[in-house]
Every structure is written in structure tokens, then in C-alpha cells.
Amino acid sequence: MLNIYKSNRIEVITELLAKELIINPPLITEKLDVAVHNYYLGSWMRDQITISNKISALYELTTITKYTEGLLINFYPENKMDSWNFESIKWAIINSLEELNNFEESWPLRNWIIKYIDNQKIIDRNIYKLTTKIAKNFLNYLIYRPEMILQWNKYEFNSRKLFNNLNSNELWQPILFKLIEKKIPEKP
């Protein structure tokens, strides 16, 4: 069964979930997944439910992206996404930064890329944060916008159609994605 609760007051949803777990606890063999926006929100919810119910072993908190990825793997087991996980994408991005710098469309990232190259490819906090954000976006594109990824796969670097429906400050994205595809052997 799927229940979706939406509110701008997370404490109300947390209280509702805590009461639901007391009234209708899952069977010991049942897996109850709760998808939350991010890890920190999930930790806070787990703490609040534990305070309310005195137990926190009846459910699994996961991010919406991980939950959706799990659903896709269950529905389409033949489409393995092992190589296209967050860490693989992040490291492929880091390994592609120097090559991305050769494209004029990479101008929005140029300052970070030049700093990375000038620092002898040392990954500082800014590069780590940048690549983490890009990896999260690409992973979300794979899950929630597969039609965009399919379009990027149709065209080569030199095709203007590769950049359809993108603003000028977004043109680096399909280029970087194609560079990543060259580094990860499995197709997404």
C-alpha cells in the first residue's frame, strides 16, 4: 500500500506517522519504507518518532531519490544501475573536469575548473561540493527526466540539437554527461 502525506508542517506528518505506527504496526517480516526529502530530515523524523513511540525499529527512512531508484530496479531488473550510482557519477565528473574545460560551453564552471587544474587536480571543498551537486542532479535526471538523457544520447558533441531546450548557462550539462558516459562502461 502507498500512502502519500503532503504538508508544509513536517512535525504534523511526523506525529501522524508515529500514531500510525502505534495503531497499525507493521508485521515483523514487513518492510515499511518512508521516503523523505533528505537524510537530515529523515534523522530528525526518526528521533521524533522514537521520542513519541519509544521505538524506531519498525520502518526504514530513505531519501525520495533512493526510494525511487529502488522502485525502478524492482520494476526493471534488467536495467542495472550499478555503475550509475552517486559515487561513480561524482568521480567520473571529477575525472572529466579537465576535458570539459576544452569546450567553450563550460564557461559557467570555468572558475572552478581552472582552480582545480591550477591546484594540480587536488580536490578541495569547493570542487567536492560542486561535483556532489552535479552528481545529484545527473542522478535525478536519470530517474526523473530520462527523456532528456535519451535526447542527449542521440546526438554527438558537435550537434546543435544536443543543446535543445537548454539555456546558455546549461549547455555544459549534456557535454559533461557525454564525457561521463565515455568513462562509465555501462549505458544508463
Residue frames as qw, qx, qy, qz and C-alpha x, y, z in Angstrom:
[[0.000, 0.891, 0.453, 0.000, 0.00, 0.00, 0.00],
 [0.417, 0.227, 0.005, 0.880, 1.20, 3.50, -0.75],
 [0.186, -0.872, -0.411, 0.187, 0.27, 6.45, 1.45],
 [0.420, 0.364, 0.034, 0.831, 1.35, 9.94, 0.47],
 [0.289, -0.822, -0.381, 0.309, 1.23, 12.75, 3.01],
 [0.411, 0.425, 0.094, 0.801, 1.99, 16.30, 2.00],
 [0.325, -0.891, -0.306, 0.086, 2.21, 19.25, 4.33],
 [0.331, 0.726, -0.248, 0.550, 4.32, 22.30, 4.95],
 [0.463, -0.656, 0.419, -0.424, 4.50, 21.29, 8.64],
 [0.557, 0.292, -0.777, 0.037, 6.78, 18.31, 8.99],
 [0.131, -0.179, 0.779, -0.587, 6.02, 17.94, 12.69],
 [0.718, 0.117, 0.200, -0.656, 2.37, 17.19, 11.80],
 [0.791, 0.327, -0.465, -0.224, 3.41, 14.46, 9.35],
 [0.293, 0.341, -0.819, 0.356, 5.87, 13.03, 11.88],
 [0.404, -0.088, 0.605, -0.680, 3.21, 12.94, 14.58],
 [0.812, 0.225, -0.053, -0.536, 0.76, 11.29, 12.16],
 [0.666, 0.367, -0.649, -0.015, 3.33, 8.66, 11.20],
 [0.023, 0.282, -0.807, 0.519, 4.18, 7.97, 14.86],
 [0.608, 0.030, 0.435, -0.664, 0.49, 7.43, 15.69],
 [0.811, 0.326, -0.292, -0.388, 0.00, 5.26, 12.60],
 [0.457, 0.373, -0.790, 0.170, 2.91, 3.05, 13.69],
 [0.225, -0.131, 0.755, -0.602, 1.31, 2.59, 17.13],
 [0.705, 0.197, 0.237, -0.639, -2.22, 1.93, 15.80],
 [0.925, 0.358, 0.016, -0.127, -1.19, -0.28, 12.85],
 [0.326, -0.675, 0.617, 0.239, 2.33, -1.57, 13.47],
 [0.646, 0.456, -0.528, -0.310, 3.83, -3.48, 10.55],
 [0.988, -0.153, -0.031, -0.014, 4.40, -7.22, 10.84],
 [0.568, -0.645, 0.415, 0.300, 7.88, -8.24, 11.93],
 [0.636, 0.068, 0.602, 0.479, 8.54, -9.53, 8.39],
 [0.352, 0.845, 0.374, 0.149, 7.05, -6.50, 6.65],
 [0.476, -0.070, 0.061, 0.875, 9.30, -3.77, 5.30],
 [0.060, 0.910, 0.398, -0.101, 7.86, -0.28, 5.76],
 [0.512, 0.141, 0.133, 0.837, 9.68, 2.38, 3.73],
 [0.026, -0.908, -0.295, 0.297, 9.31, 6.08, 4.48],
 [0.570, 0.387, 0.202, 0.696, 10.69, 8.34, 1.75],
 [0.230, -0.859, -0.193, 0.414, 11.85, 11.75, 2.92],
 [0.378, 0.923, -0.067, -0.003, 13.40, 14.75, 1.18],
 [0.416, 0.663, -0.551, 0.291, 16.91, 14.27, 2.57],
 [0.648, -0.015, -0.682, 0.338, 18.98, 12.36, 5.10],
 [0.105, 0.123, -0.482, 0.861, 18.90, 15.09, 7.76],
 [0.577, -0.178, -0.045, -0.796, 15.13, 15.40, 7.66],
 [0.816, -0.081, -0.549, -0.165, 14.92, 11.61, 7.96],
 [0.465, 0.056, -0.662, 0.586, 17.20, 11.64, 11.02],
 [0.210, -0.149, 0.307, -0.916, 15.09, 14.32, 12.66],
 [0.733, -0.138, -0.260, -0.613, 11.89, 12.37, 11.91],
 [0.731, -0.025, -0.670, 0.131, 13.40, 9.15, 13.29],
 [0.216, 0.094, -0.585, 0.776, 14.35, 10.98, 16.51],
 [0.424, -0.130, 0.123, -0.888, 10.87, 12.47, 16.90],
 [0.806, -0.096, -0.429, -0.397, 9.14, 9.13, 16.28],
 [0.604, 0.036, -0.699, 0.381, 11.49, 7.43, 18.76],
 [0.042, -0.123, 0.461, -0.878, 10.69, 10.07, 21.39],
 [0.614, -0.088, -0.050, -0.783, 6.96, 9.60, 20.77],
 [0.899, -0.008, -0.302, -0.317, 6.81, 5.80, 20.43],
 [0.567, -0.624, 0.532, -0.077, 9.91, 4.75, 22.39],
 [0.740, -0.014, 0.618, 0.265, 10.97, 2.55, 19.44],
 [0.336, 0.728, -0.255, -0.540, 12.33, 3.17, 15.97],
 [0.281, -0.268, 0.882, 0.268, 12.80, -0.30, 14.50],
 [0.558, 0.432, 0.671, -0.226, 9.51, -0.60, 12.62],
 [0.531, 0.825, 0.183, -0.065, 10.42, 1.33, 9.48],
 [0.661, -0.047, 0.264, 0.701, 13.19, 2.36, 7.14],
 [0.140, 0.905, 0.087, -0.392, 13.78, 6.01, 6.30],
 [0.617, 0.057, 0.464, 0.633, 15.30, 6.69, 2.89],
 [0.071, 0.435, -0.136, -0.887, 15.57, 9.64, 0.55],
 [0.676, 0.532, 0.237, -0.450, 12.98, 10.04, -2.19],
 [0.434, 0.661, -0.543, -0.284, 15.67, 9.57, -4.84],
 [0.045, -0.311, 0.947, -0.073, 16.94, 6.30, -3.32],
 [0.542, 0.238, 0.685, -0.424, 13.37, 5.07, -2.86],
 [0.647, 0.627, -0.018, -0.433, 12.50, 5.85, -6.49],
 [0.268, 0.582, -0.750, -0.164, 15.73, 4.25, -7.68],
 [0.287, -0.114, 0.923, -0.228, 14.80, 1.12, -5.70],
 [0.650, 0.435, 0.427, -0.454, 11.36, 1.05, -7.33],
 [0.544, 0.675, -0.349, -0.356, 12.90, 1.34, -10.80],
 [0.072, 0.436, -0.897, -0.014, 15.31, -1.51, -10.07],
 [0.454, 0.105, 0.816, -0.341, 12.41, -3.66, -8.82],
 [0.650, 0.577, 0.248, -0.428, 10.26, -2.89, -11.89],
 [0.682, 0.687, -0.245, -0.045, 13.11, -3.13, -14.42],
 [0.761, -0.519, 0.350, 0.171, 15.68, -5.59, -13.02],
 [0.812, 0.331, 0.250, 0.410, 17.30, -5.95, -16.46],
 [0.256, 0.832, -0.056, 0.489, 18.33, -2.26, -16.33],
 [0.721, -0.410, -0.282, 0.482, 21.12, -2.39, -13.79],
 [0.072, 0.945, -0.036, 0.317, 22.21, 0.99, -12.46],
 [0.825, -0.429, -0.067, 0.363, 25.20, -0.36, -10.52],
 [0.591, 0.103, 0.109, 0.793, 27.70, 1.72, -12.49],
 [0.007, 0.569, 0.216, 0.793, 25.47, 4.77, -12.46],
 [0.507, -0.678, -0.484, 0.223, 25.31, 5.33, -8.72],
 [0.128, -0.991, -0.036, -0.001, 26.07, 8.61, -6.98],
 [0.558, -0.643, 0.383, 0.359, 29.73, 7.85, -6.17],
 [0.654, 0.161, 0.548, 0.496, 30.53, 6.60, -9.68],
 [0.286, 0.842, 0.334, 0.312, 28.98, 9.67, -11.25],
 [0.293, -0.945, 0.079, 0.123, 30.76, 12.02, -8.84],
 [0.591, -0.468, 0.480, 0.448, 34.20, 10.53, -9.55],
 [0.566, 0.414, 0.538, 0.467, 33.54, 10.44, -13.29],
 [0.088, 0.970, 0.188, 0.124, 32.71, 14.16, -13.09],
 [0.435, -0.806, 0.288, 0.278, 35.95, 14.87, -11.24],
 [0.624, -0.158, 0.596, 0.480, 37.89, 12.90, -13.85],
 [0.441, 0.601, 0.540, 0.391, 36.16, 14.81, -16.67],
 [0.105, -0.907, -0.175, 0.368, 36.68, 18.38, -15.47],
 [0.306, -0.515, 0.442, 0.668, 39.91, 18.96, -17.37],
 [0.266, 0.218, 0.777, 0.527, 38.39, 17.62, -20.60],
 [0.068, 0.811, 0.578, -0.058, 35.23, 19.70, -20.05],
 [0.213, -0.750, 0.042, 0.625, 37.42, 22.79, -19.91],
 [0.306, -0.096, 0.628, 0.709, 38.19, 22.30, -23.63],
 [0.093, 0.605, 0.712, 0.344, 34.58, 23.16, -24.53],
 [0.033, 0.269, -0.027, 0.962, 33.53, 26.81, -24.73],
 [0.549, -0.513, -0.425, -0.505, 30.10, 25.86, -23.32],
 [0.687, -0.341, -0.537, 0.352, 31.76, 25.14, -19.97],
 [0.166, 0.515, -0.147, 0.828, 32.11, 28.86, -19.18],
 [0.566, -0.671, -0.062, -0.476, 29.76, 28.74, -16.12],
 [0.907, -0.405, -0.017, 0.114, 32.14, 26.25, -14.46],
 [0.629, 0.615, -0.239, 0.412, 35.36, 27.74, -15.76],
 [0.173, -0.767, 0.415, -0.458, 36.48, 29.31, -12.44],
 [0.828, -0.371, 0.371, -0.200, 36.14, 26.01, -10.57],
 [0.945, 0.281, 0.051, 0.160, 37.79, 24.00, -13.34],
 [0.429, 0.730, -0.308, 0.433, 40.76, 26.36, -13.65],
 [0.409, -0.685, 0.454, -0.396, 41.23, 26.38, -9.87],
 [0.949, -0.135, 0.271, -0.089, 41.13, 22.57, -9.87],
 [0.833, 0.459, -0.060, 0.304, 43.72, 22.34, -12.66],
 [0.163, 0.796, -0.341, 0.474, 45.94, 25.05, -11.12],
 [0.568, -0.577, 0.472, -0.349, 45.89, 23.20, -7.78],
 [0.137, 0.377, -0.909, -0.115, 47.35, 20.13, -9.52],
 [0.620, -0.178, -0.626, -0.438, 43.95, 18.40, -9.51],
 [0.122, -0.047, -0.795, 0.592, 43.64, 18.46, -5.74],
 [0.324, -0.575, -0.641, -0.393, 40.02, 18.06, -4.71],
 [0.037, 0.088, -0.465, 0.880, 39.29, 20.86, -2.27],
 [0.209, 0.392, 0.730, -0.520, 35.99, 21.52, -0.52],
 [0.396, 0.523, -0.025, -0.755, 34.63, 23.70, -3.35],
 [0.365, 0.288, -0.761, -0.452, 35.35, 21.11, -6.05],
 [0.037, -0.119, -0.975, 0.185, 33.88, 18.39, -3.85],
 [0.301, 0.465, 0.514, -0.655, 30.69, 20.40, -3.25],
 [0.406, 0.482, -0.319, -0.708, 30.40, 21.29, -6.94],
 [0.319, 0.185, -0.879, -0.303, 30.81, 17.71, -8.15],
 [0.088, 0.227, 0.892, -0.381, 28.45, 16.45, -5.45],
 [0.396, 0.497, 0.279, -0.720, 25.71, 18.85, -6.60],
 [0.439, 0.425, -0.536, -0.582, 26.24, 17.98, -10.27],
 [0.154, 0.072, -0.985, -0.037, 26.21, 14.23, -9.48],
 [0.245, 0.350, 0.732, -0.531, 22.94, 14.61, -7.55],
 [0.458, 0.527, -0.029, -0.716, 21.41, 16.50, -10.48],
 [0.373, 0.342, -0.756, -0.415, 22.55, 13.92, -13.03],
 [0.007, -0.087, -0.979, 0.187, 21.24, 11.08, -10.86],
 [0.349, 0.469, 0.501, -0.638, 17.91, 12.92, -10.59],
 [0.441, 0.478, -0.381, -0.658, 17.89, 13.40, -14.38],
 [0.209, 0.161, -0.946, -0.187, 18.37, 9.64, -14.82],
 [0.057, 0.290, 0.895, -0.334, 15.46, 8.89, -12.51],
 [0.221, 0.645, 0.498, -0.536, 13.01, 11.74, -13.14],
 [0.388, 0.765, -0.118, -0.501, 13.97, 13.06, -16.61],
 [0.665, -0.108, 0.665, 0.321, 15.06, 10.04, -18.65],
 [0.572, 0.728, 0.362, 0.111, 13.67, 11.63, -21.82],
 [0.050, 0.963, -0.250, -0.093, 16.28, 14.38, -21.53],
 [0.492, -0.498, 0.682, 0.212, 19.08, 11.81, -21.13],
 [0.701, 0.333, 0.608, 0.165, 17.76, 9.91, -24.16],
 [0.400, 0.912, 0.091, 0.017, 17.89, 13.12, -26.20],
 [0.183, -0.842, 0.487, 0.145, 21.48, 13.75, -25.10],
 [0.649, -0.196, 0.711, 0.185, 22.36, 10.19, -26.16],
 [0.683, 0.611, 0.400, 0.017, 21.00, 10.73, -29.68],
 [0.393, 0.906, -0.058, 0.145, 23.43, 13.48, -30.66],
 [0.774, 0.066, -0.162, 0.608, 27.18, 13.96, -30.81],
 [0.392, -0.531, -0.178, 0.730, 29.17, 16.82, -29.26],
 [0.161, -0.130, 0.334, 0.920, 29.16, 18.85, -32.47],
 [0.072, -0.524, -0.736, -0.422, 25.38, 18.71, -33.00],
 [0.159, -0.263, 0.140, -0.941, 23.36, 21.83, -32.13],
 [0.685, -0.345, -0.429, -0.477, 20.42, 19.52, -31.36],
 [0.584, -0.105, -0.671, 0.446, 22.32, 18.30, -28.31],
 [0.146, -0.082, -0.386, 0.907, 21.50, 21.65, -26.71],
 [0.296, -0.468, -0.537, -0.636, 17.77, 21.79, -27.47],
 [0.548, -0.703, -0.360, -0.276, 15.65, 23.34, -24.69],
 [0.688, -0.381, -0.260, 0.561, 18.67, 24.45, -22.65],
 [0.040, -0.996, 0.000, 0.076, 19.63, 27.95, -21.58],
 [0.519, 0.721, -0.377, 0.261, 23.11, 29.20, -22.45],
 [0.203, -0.635, 0.632, -0.394, 24.33, 28.62, -18.89],
 [0.830, -0.134, 0.470, -0.271, 23.19, 24.96, -19.06],
 [0.742, 0.562, -0.310, -0.193, 24.94, 23.93, -22.27],
 [0.072, 0.566, -0.802, 0.176, 27.80, 22.30, -20.36],
 [0.687, -0.173, 0.559, -0.430, 25.47, 19.66, -18.88],
 [0.936, 0.303, 0.083, -0.158, 24.99, 17.41, -21.92],
 [0.495, 0.680, -0.515, 0.166, 28.69, 17.74, -22.74],
 [0.221, -0.501, 0.737, -0.397, 29.72, 16.68, -19.25],
 [0.834, -0.005, 0.409, -0.371, 27.17, 13.86, -19.29],
 [0.858, 0.484, -0.161, -0.050, 28.59, 12.55, -22.57],
 [0.243, 0.655, -0.652, 0.293, 32.12, 12.76, -21.13],
 [0.532, -0.326, 0.650, -0.434, 30.94, 10.74, -18.12],
 [0.920, 0.227, 0.137, -0.288, 29.35, 8.16, -20.42],
 [0.643, 0.592, -0.479, 0.089, 32.75, 7.58, -22.00],
 [0.005, 0.524, -0.733, 0.434, 34.22, 6.84, -18.56],
 [0.598, -0.071, 0.656, -0.454, 31.45, 4.53, -17.27],
 [0.038, -0.143, 0.893, 0.426, 31.30, 1.40, -19.42],
 [0.129, 0.470, 0.870, -0.072, 27.61, 0.60, -18.81],
 [0.077, -0.364, -0.342, -0.863, 24.98, 2.74, -20.52],
 [0.229, 0.043, 0.549, -0.802, 22.41, 4.38, -18.23]]
